[in-house]
Amino acid sequence: MDVVWKGIVGGLATALIVALSKRGNVLPGILPLFPTFGLIALLIIGAKGDMVAFRETCLAGIKTIPAYVAFLMACYWTIARVDFVTAVCVGILVWLTVAVVIFLGAGLFGLSR
């Protein structure tokens, strides 16, 4: 049952983005900043009752912020040259690259916690 209500939260966030996109372009761009998936992850980890695991999950989420910014920048720059699907795909590849570098770098330098 936990998975169902967490899926409902994600679905509601998606529905809200779709509804807001009919009224303009700014709000649908801002809404994803609400940490829907971060909230779901913290609820899952928090339910275990382990404060250390909860804090570790928070730090992992913090590390993804540069990758998210890189994703948005890649989409912004590539949309002038390609269609939106390709721009999003390029953004995903950039996000993945930055995320891998962040987490491999953190592991190499003992910053994984």
Secondary structure as the mmCIF struct_conf table of DSSP 4:
data_model
#
loop_
_struct_conf.conf_type_id
_struct_conf.id
_struct_conf.beg_label_comp_id
_struct_conf.beg_label_asym_id
_struct_conf.beg_label_seq_id
_struct_conf.end_label_comp_id
_struct_conf.end_label_asym_id
_struct_conf.end_label_seq_id
HELX_RH_AL_P HELX_RH_AL_P1 ASP A 2 SER A 21
TURN_TY1_P TURN_TY1_P1 LYS A 22 LYS A 22
BEND BEND1 ARG A 23 ARG A 23
BEND BEND2 ASN A 25 ASN A 25
HELX_RH_AL_P HELX_RH_AL_P2 VAL A 26 ILE A 30
HELX_RH_3T_P HELX_RH_3T_P1 LEU A 31 LEU A 33
BEND BEND3 PHE A 34 PHE A 34
HELX_RH_AL_P HELX_RH_AL_P3 THR A 36 GLY A 46
TURN_TY1_P TURN_TY1_P2 ALA A 47 GLY A 49
HELX_RH_AL_P HELX_RH_AL_P4 MET A 51 LYS A 63
TURN_TY1_P TURN_TY1_P3 THR A 64 THR A 64
HELX_RH_AL_P HELX_RH_AL_P5 ILE A 65 THR A 78
TURN_TY1_P TURN_TY1_P4 ILE A 79 ARG A 81
BEND BEND4 VAL A 82 VAL A 82
HELX_RH_AL_P HELX_RH_AL_P6 PHE A 84 LEU A 108
TURN_TY1_P TURN_TY1_P5 PHE A 109 GLY A 110
#
